[in-house]
Amino acid sequence: MTANADTTHSTHSAKRGLPLTRLALISLCLGAATDAKADEAIALALPIKCQPGVSCFFQNYVDHDASDKVRDYRGGARSYNSHDGTDIRIRNQEIQKRGVEVLAAAPGRVTGGRNDMEDVSTRIAGKAAIAGKECGNGVIIEHADGWSTQYCHLAKSSIRVKPGDQIKTGQPIGLVGLSGDTEFFHLHFTVRYRGKAVDPFAFGAPEKACGAGRSLWAASLGEQMQYRPREIIDFGFAGIAPTMELIESGEIEKHAVTQDADALVAYVRAIGLQAGDQQTLAVQGPGDTSMPTNALPALDRDKAQFLVLAGKKRTEAAWPAGRYVATYTVTRDGAEVLRKTFEVEAGAR
């Protein structure tokens, strides 16, 4: 059993501006026009309670190309056309149900919000249902010296602040949800300076520049904020063939490999893969147990996310006892750029 599934484009609309009260979508490519003094630059805390690269992931960055093409602050394609914020995603719905807090990135005053929209993917609700409310449930906070931050797609009835409240850095303001124009659980976080959207990873960078500008993130965040061209957000073994829906919901974790499982399948979900990347997922069983390898051809275009499977259905009375080891690799131009090895114990002992 070898399979794969991909999502070519990011899974929510570019129209993520804040029609919560009075703020509208604004072009974010400021080029060299930014003239904030060094002592006026805001220092931002992480606006979500998670660990980047472990329990949450940067799905999309700000788009730095004013044309219909896409360019993130490092010259990659981890964005989509006119995207004006940073998308920080969590892995699945089960985690979301337990509650992932959205936090104020800096001290300030709440100036707007919404709290009554349902948590429904736009694949189900449709674009018309959220027209003019693309942010979903969200909050606007104004800070000193012309700065403001915006927090979108929060869970219905989870917002804990109201207009006029004075907020401290790190104060919980709500929970990650699925409201507004989105198809996956994440926080859309926009930073504005003097009313214009800016990139917190590259403030003041000229359009299409690579690695220019300055970071607005607090120095204490350190390597958590490092740029990762590609990332693995899910991996493991299952006793059935995983689907994107089972992984996104978290239901796949209920299908562990057992002695009499119908199948034994390794899976990897990666984000940020690029045209030309070649993926391989190989499984090694105990002893002389034969397991397939899924070697995919080079990608023909960038992928927002991609699911790779390798395994087989059970043909014996029980799975041979022992350790099954999966190795996932991504190579580009003959060089390995990503690797993950994981294992599971299966069969009778």
C-alpha positions in Angstrom: 0.0 0.0 0.0 1.6 3.2 -1.2 -0.3 6.4 -1.5 -0.1 10.2 -1.2 -2.3 13.2 -1.1 -1.5 16.8 -1.5 -2.9 20.3 -1.1 -1.4 22.5 -3.7 -2.5 25.9 -2.3 -2.9 27.1 1.2 -6.2 26.1 2.6 -7.8 29.4 3.4 -8.5 32.6 1.6 -6.1 35.5 1.2 -8.8 37.8 2.3 -7.9 37.8 5.9 -8.3 41.5 6.7 -10.2 42.7 9.7 -13.7 43.9 9.0 -14.4 43.5 12.8 -15.0 47.1 13.4 -13.3 49.6 11.1 -10.1 48.1 9.8 -9.9 47.0 6.2 -7.5 44.9 4.2 -4.4 46.7 3.2 -1.5 46.0 0.9 1.4 44.7 2.9 4.4 45.2 0.7 5.8 48.4 2.2 9.3 48.2 0.6 11.7 50.7 2.0 9.0 53.2 3.0 8.9 52.1 6.6 10.5 54.8 8.7 10.0 53.7 12.3 12.8 54.7 14.6 14.7 51.8 16.2 13.4 52.8 19.7 9.8 52.7 18.4 9.8 49.1 17.1 7.5 46.8 19.0 8.8 43.6 20.7 6.3 40.8 20.2 5.7 37.8 22.3 4.5 34.6 20.7 0.7 35.1 20.3 -0.3 31.5 20.9 0.5 29.0 23.7 2.5 26.4 22.0 6.0 25.5 20.9 6.8 26.3 17.3 8.1 23.3 15.4 6.8 20.9 18.0 3.1 21.5 18.9 2.4 24.3 16.4 3.8 25.3 13.0 4.1 28.4 10.8 2.0 27.5 7.8 2.0 30.8 6.0 4.1 33.9 6.2 3.4 37.4 4.9 3.5 37.7 1.1 6.3 40.1 0.0 5.5 40.1 -3.7 3.0 42.8 -4.8 2.3 40.9 -8.1 0.2 37.8 -8.4 3.2 35.7 -7.5 4.2 34.7 -4.0 7.3 35.3 -1.9 7.9 35.0 1.8 10.5 37.0 3.7 13.2 34.4 3.0 12.5 34.2 -0.8 10.5 31.0 -0.5 6.9 30.2 -1.2 5.5 29.7 2.3 2.7 32.2 1.7 -0.1 32.9 -0.8 -1.1 35.9 -2.8 -1.6 39.1 -0.8 -1.5 37.2 2.6 -1.1 40.0 5.2 -0.3 38.0 8.3 1.4 34.9 9.9 -0.6 31.7 10.2 0.3 29.5 13.1 -1.5 26.1 12.9 -2.0 23.4 15.4 -2.0 19.7 14.4 -5.6 18.6 14.7 -9.1 19.0 16.0 -8.5 16.9 19.1 -5.9 19.3 20.3 -8.1 22.2 19.5 -10.9 20.7 21.6 -8.6 20.7 24.6 -8.1 24.4 24.2 -5.1 26.2 22.8 -4.8 29.8 24.2 -4.3 32.8 22.0 -2.2 35.4 23.9 -1.7 39.1 23.6 1.6 39.7 21.8 2.2 43.1 23.6 0.5 45.3 26.1 -2.2 47.6 24.8 -5.9 48.3 24.7 -8.6 46.2 23.0 -10.4 48.3 20.3 -12.5 45.7 18.5 -13.7 42.1 18.4 -16.2 39.5 17.5 -17.2 36.4 19.4 -20.3 34.8 17.9 -19.4 33.1 14.6 -19.6 29.3 14.3 -16.5 27.1 14.0 -17.1 25.8 10.5 -14.7 25.2 7.6 -15.4 27.3 4.6 -15.5 24.1 2.6 -18.8 23.4 4.4 -20.2 26.9 5.1 -19.2 28.5 1.8 -17.6 31.9 1.0 -21.0 33.7 1.0 -21.6 32.8 4.7 -18.5 34.6 5.9 -18.4 37.5 3.4 -17.3 40.7 5.2 -16.4 38.6 8.3 -13.3 36.7 6.9 -11.4 37.1 10.2 -14.1 35.2 12.0 -14.0 35.6 15.8 -11.2 37.9 16.6 -9.6 40.7 18.5 -7.8 44.0 17.7 -5.3 45.4 20.2 -3.8 48.9 19.8 -0.3 49.4 21.2 1.9 52.3 21.7 3.6 54.3 18.9 1.2 53.4 16.2 1.3 49.6 16.4 -1.6 47.3 16.5 -2.2 43.5 16.3 -5.0 41.4 15.1 -6.0 37.8 16.0 -8.3 35.8 13.8 -10.2 32.5 13.6 -10.8 32.2 17.3 -13.3 29.7 18.7 -16.9 30.8 19.2 -17.6 32.3 22.7 -13.9 31.8 23.7 -12.9 35.5 23.7 -12.2 36.7 27.2 -11.6 40.5 26.5 -13.8 43.3 25.4 -13.2 46.8 23.8 -11.7 49.2 26.3 -9.8 46.5 28.3 -6.2 47.1 29.0 -4.2 44.0 28.2 -0.8 42.7 29.4 1.7 40.8 27.3 0.9 37.1 27.4 -2.6 37.6 28.7 -5.0 35.0 27.3 -7.6 36.6 25.0 -9.3 33.5 23.5 -8.8 30.1 22.0 -7.8 28.8 18.6 -10.8 27.9 16.5 -12.2 27.5 13.0 -14.3 30.6 12.5 -14.2 32.8 9.4 -12.4 32.1 6.1 -10.4 29.1 7.0 -10.3 25.3 6.5 -7.8 24.3 9.2 -7.3 25.1 12.9 -4.9 28.0 13.3 -4.3 31.6 14.5 -4.0 34.3 11.8 -1.9 37.0 13.3 -1.5 40.4 11.7 0.8 43.2 12.8 0.2 46.8 11.6 2.3 49.9 11.9 0.5 53.2 11.4 -2.4 51.3 9.8 -0.3 49.3 7.4 0.3 45.5 7.6 3.9 44.6 8.2 5.9 41.3 8.5 7.0 40.6 12.1 9.8 38.5 10.7 11.1 41.2 8.4 9.9 44.7 9.3 11.0 47.3 6.8 12.3 44.8 4.2 12.0 46.1 0.6 9.7 44.2 -1.7 11.1 40.8 -3.0 14.2 41.2 -0.7 15.5 37.9 0.7 16.3 37.9 4.4 16.2 41.7 4.8 14.4 43.8 7.4 14.4 43.3 11.1 12.6 40.8 13.4 9.9 42.3 15.7 9.8 39.1 17.8 11.2 39.3 21.4 14.8 38.2 21.6 13.8 35.6 24.2 12.0 33.6 21.6 15.3 32.7 20.1 15.4 29.7 17.7 11.7 29.0 18.1 11.1 31.6 15.4 13.6 30.2 12.9 12.6 29.8 9.3 12.0 26.2 8.2 11.6 25.8 4.4 9.9 22.4 5.0 8.4 20.8 8.1 6.9 17.5 9.2 3.8 18.2 11.3 2.4 14.6 11.6 4.0 11.1 11.5 3.3 7.7 12.8 1.9 4.2 12.2 -1.7 3.2 11.9 -3.7 0.0 11.7 -5.7 1.4 8.8 -4.9 3.5 5.7 -4.8 7.1 7.0 -6.6 9.9 5.2 -6.0 13.7 5.4 -9.4 13.9 7.2 -8.5 11.3 9.8 -5.2 13.1 10.5 -6.7 16.6 10.6 -9.4 15.5 13.0 -7.0 13.5 15.2 -9.1 10.4 14.8 -6.1 8.5 13.3 -4.6 8.2 16.8 -7.5 5.9 17.7 -6.3 3.3 15.1 -3.1 2.0 16.6 -1.2 -0.9 15.2 -2.3 -4.1 17.0 -1.4 -7.8 16.5 -4.5 -8.3 14.3 -4.8 -4.9 12.7 -6.1 -5.0 9.2 -3.1 -3.0 7.9 0.2 -1.6 9.0 0.8 1.8 7.5 3.4 4.5 8.1 2.4 8.1 7.3 4.0 11.5 7.1 2.3 14.8 6.6 4.7 17.6 5.5 4.2 21.3 4.7 6.3 23.7 2.6 7.4 21.2 0.0 8.8 22.7 -3.1 8.7 21.9 -6.8 11.5 19.5 -7.5 11.5 17.8 -4.1 11.6 14.0 -4.2 10.0 12.1 -1.3 10.7 8.5 -0.1 8.9 6.7 2.7 10.4 3.2 3.4 9.3 0.7 6.1 11.6 -2.0 7.5 9.9 -4.9 9.3 11.4 -7.4 11.8 13.5 -10.2 10.4 12.6 -11.0 6.8 9.2 -9.3 6.9 8.7 -7.7 3.5 7.4 -4.1 3.5 7.0 -1.7 0.6 8.8 1.6 -0.1 6.9 4.6 -1.5 9.3 6.5 -3.8 7.5 9.5 -5.3 8.6 11.4 -8.4 9.8 15.0 -8.1 7.0 17.4 -7.3 5.8 19.4 -10.2 4.8 22.4 -8.1 5.0 23.7 -4.5 2.7 22.0 -2.0 1.1 23.6 1.0 0.8 20.2 2.6 1.4 16.6 1.4 0.5 13.2 2.9 2.7 10.2 2.1 1.8 6.6 3.1 3.7 3.3 2.9 2.6 -0.1 4.3 0.4 -3.0 3.5 -2.7 -5.0 4.4 -2.3 -8.0 6.8 -2.1 -11.3 4.9 -1.1 -13.5 7.8 -3.0 -14.5 11.0 -1.0 -11.8 12.9 1.7 -9.3 12.2 5.2 -10.7 12.9 6.3 -9.6 16.3 9.0 -6.9 16.5 9.9 -3.4 15.6 8.8 -1.7 12.4 11.0 1.3 11.4 9.9 4.0 8.9 12.3 6.4 7.3 11.0 9.5 5.4 13.4 11.5 3.3 13.2 14.5 1.0 15.9 15.1 -1.5 16.5 18.0 -3.8 19.1 18.1 -6.6 20.7 15.0 -5.1 21.0 16.4 -1.6 19.0 15.4 1.4 17.0 18.3 2.8 14.7 16.6 5.3 14.7 13.3 7.2 12.6 11.6 9.9 12.8 8.1 11.3 10.2 6.6 13.6 9.1 3.2 14.8 6.4 1.0 16.3 6.3 -2.3 18.1 3.7 -4.7 16.6 2.6 -8.3 16.9 2.5 -10.8 19.7 5.3 -11.1 22.2 
